[in-house]
């Protein structure tokens, strides 16, 4: 009887260790996914002042649009540094809207559109935006896997005993989920 009890105890211990190690791996994947987003956000953060400065030379009458991009950039940076996923989603929506308006307004400035520095920055920021979108998807997938695993029985027992917790998905602002009115953007230019 003692041998059977010892075998069951060893099997339970091994199972606990396997689940624990699996949860650690999943938790670290969430952290890695966030770090990937953080790197891209920092790169974009560094490029945006260059874009705004380039545009200022040409867009003397569009200071409001440029200021909105700068303010949104600041909110994204603050949310990123605070690791505030909810605020980041809202700030990202505002920044995307500001950049969309800026690029649409640039259509009205032929000299700006022909500026090689502007074109390079526009392509660089667009490339970063695509990479951020890809990393957001990976982050949310990682968060989803983590959150499911710590809620499933019997893994939830190990998760609760060892202090694993759910992560928050990176959500988008409602305004970012709506269809874009392209005509309105060009009407502003």
C-alpha positions as CSV (number, residue, x, y, z in Angstrom):
1,X,0.0,0.0,0.0
2,X,2.8,2.4,0.8
3,X,4.4,1.7,-2.5
4,X,1.2,2.5,-4.4
5,X,0.9,5.7,-2.4
6,X,4.5,6.6,-3.1
7,X,4.0,6.0,-6.9
8,X,0.9,8.1,-6.9
9,X,2.8,10.9,-5.1
10,X,5.7,10.7,-7.5
11,X,3.3,10.9,-10.5
12,X,1.4,13.8,-9.0
13,X,4.7,15.6,-8.3
14,X,6.0,15.0,-11.8
15,X,2.7,16.2,-13.2
16,X,2.8,19.4,-11.0
17,X,6.4,20.1,-12.3
18,X,5.4,19.6,-16.0
19,X,2.4,21.9,-15.6
20,X,4.4,24.5,-13.7
21,X,7.2,24.4,-16.4
22,X,4.6,24.7,-19.2
23,X,2.9,27.7,-17.5
24,X,6.3,29.4,-17.0
25,X,7.0,29.0,-20.7
26,X,3.7,30.4,-21.7
27,X,4.1,33.4,-19.3
28,X,7.5,34.1,-20.7
29,X,6.1,34.0,-24.3
30,X,3.7,36.7,-23.2
31,X,6.6,38.8,-21.9
32,X,8.6,38.2,-25.1
33,X,5.6,39.2,-27.2
34,X,5.2,42.4,-25.2
35,X,9.0,43.1,-25.5
36,X,8.7,42.7,-29.3
37,X,5.9,45.3,-29.4
38,X,7.9,47.6,-27.1
39,X,10.9,47.5,-29.4
40,X,8.8,48.5,-32.5
41,X,6.9,51.2,-30.6
42,X,10.2,52.7,-29.5
43,X,11.5,52.6,-33.1
44,X,8.4,54.3,-34.3
45,X,8.5,56.8,-31.4
46,X,12.0,57.8,-32.6
47,X,10.9,58.2,-36.2
48,X,7.8,60.4,-35.6
49,X,9.6,63.6,-34.6
50,X,11.6,63.4,-37.8
51,X,8.4,63.0,-39.8
52,X,6.7,65.9,-38.0
53,X,9.8,68.2,-38.5
54,X,9.9,67.3,-42.2
55,X,6.2,68.1,-42.5
56,X,6.5,71.4,-40.6
57,X,8.8,72.8,-43.3
58,X,6.0,72.4,-45.9
59,X,2.7,72.4,-43.9
60,X,2.6,75.8,-42.4
61,X,-1.2,75.8,-42.1
62,X,-1.6,72.3,-40.7
63,X,-0.2,72.8,-37.2
64,X,-3.3,71.3,-35.6
65,X,-2.8,68.0,-37.4
66,X,0.9,67.9,-36.5
67,X,0.2,68.7,-32.9
68,X,-2.3,65.9,-32.7
69,X,0.4,63.5,-33.9
70,X,2.8,64.8,-31.3
71,X,0.3,64.5,-28.5
72,X,-0.7,61.0,-29.5
73,X,2.9,60.0,-29.7
74,X,3.4,61.2,-26.1
75,X,0.3,59.2,-24.9
76,X,1.6,56.0,-26.6
77,X,5.0,56.5,-25.0
78,X,3.5,57.0,-21.6
79,X,1.3,54.0,-21.9
80,X,4.2,51.9,-23.2
81,X,6.5,52.9,-20.4
82,X,3.8,52.2,-17.8
83,X,3.0,48.8,-19.5
84,X,-0.6,50.0,-19.5
85,X,-2.1,47.7,-22.2
86,X,-5.6,49.4,-22.1
87,X,-4.2,52.9,-22.4
88,X,-1.9,51.8,-25.1
89,X,-4.7,50.5,-27.2
90,X,-6.6,53.8,-27.0
91,X,-3.4,55.9,-27.6
92,X,-2.5,53.7,-30.6
93,X,-5.9,54.4,-32.1
94,X,-5.4,58.2,-31.7
95,X,-1.9,58.0,-33.2
96,X,-3.0,55.9,-36.2
97,X,-5.8,58.4,-36.9
98,X,-3.4,61.3,-36.6
99,X,-0.9,59.7,-39.0
100,X,-3.7,58.9,-41.4
101,X,-4.8,62.5,-41.4
102,X,-1.1,63.6,-41.8
103,X,-0.5,61.4,-44.7
104,X,-3.8,62.4,-46.4
105,X,-2.9,66.1,-45.9
106,X,0.5,65.5,-47.4
107,X,-1.3,64.8,-50.7
108,X,-2.1,68.6,-50.9
109,X,1.6,69.5,-50.7
110,X,3.4,68.3,-53.9
111,X,6.8,69.5,-52.7
112,X,6.4,67.5,-49.5
113,X,5.3,64.4,-51.4
114,X,8.3,64.7,-53.6
115,X,10.7,65.1,-50.7
116,X,12.9,62.0,-50.5
117,X,13.3,62.3,-46.7
118,X,9.5,62.4,-46.2
119,X,9.0,59.5,-48.5
120,X,11.6,57.5,-46.6
121,X,10.0,58.3,-43.3
122,X,6.5,57.6,-44.6
123,X,7.7,54.1,-45.8
124,X,9.6,53.4,-42.6
125,X,6.6,54.3,-40.4
126,X,4.2,52.3,-42.6
127,X,6.6,49.3,-42.3
128,X,6.7,49.7,-38.5
129,X,2.9,49.9,-38.4
130,X,2.7,46.6,-40.2
131,X,5.2,45.0,-37.9
132,X,3.4,46.3,-34.8
133,X,0.1,44.9,-36.1
134,X,1.8,41.5,-36.5
135,X,3.3,41.6,-33.1
136,X,0.0,42.7,-31.6
137,X,-1.5,39.6,-33.0
138,X,1.3,37.4,-31.6
139,X,0.9,39.1,-28.2
140,X,-2.9,38.6,-28.1
141,X,-2.4,34.9,-29.1
142,X,0.1,34.5,-26.3
143,X,-2.1,36.2,-23.8
144,X,-5.1,34.0,-24.9
145,X,-3.0,30.8,-24.5
146,X,-1.9,31.9,-21.0
147,X,-5.4,32.9,-19.9
148,X,-6.9,29.6,-21.1
149,X,-4.3,27.4,-19.5
150,X,-4.6,29.1,-16.1
151,X,-8.4,28.6,-16.2
152,X,-8.4,25.0,-17.2
153,X,-8.7,22.2,-14.7
154,X,-6.4,20.8,-13.4
155,X,-3.8,23.4,-14.5
156,X,-5.7,26.1,-12.6
157,X,-4.7,24.4,-9.3
158,X,-1.0,24.8,-10.2
159,X,-1.6,28.3,-11.5
160,X,-3.3,29.4,-8.3
161,X,-0.8,27.7,-6.0
162,X,2.1,29.2,-7.8
163,X,0.7,32.7,-8.4
164,X,0.2,32.7,-12.2
165,X,-2.3,35.4,-13.3
166,X,-4.2,36.4,-16.5
167,X,-2.8,39.1,-18.8
168,X,-4.8,41.8,-20.5
169,X,-5.4,41.6,-24.2
170,X,-4.2,44.6,-26.3
171,X,-7.5,46.0,-27.4
172,X,-8.2,48.7,-29.9
173,X,-10.2,51.9,-29.5
174,X,-13.7,51.7,-30.9
175,X,-12.8,54.5,-33.4
176,X,-10.0,52.3,-34.8
177,X,-12.5,49.5,-35.5
178,X,-14.8,51.6,-37.6
179,X,-14.5,51.8,-41.3
180,X,-12.3,54.7,-42.5
181,X,-14.1,57.4,-44.4
182,X,-11.4,58.1,-47.0
183,X,-13.4,60.9,-48.7
184,X,-13.5,62.8,-45.4
185,X,-9.8,62.5,-45.0
186,X,-9.2,64.0,-48.5
187,X,-11.8,66.7,-47.9
188,X,-9.7,68.0,-45.0
189,X,-6.7,68.5,-47.3
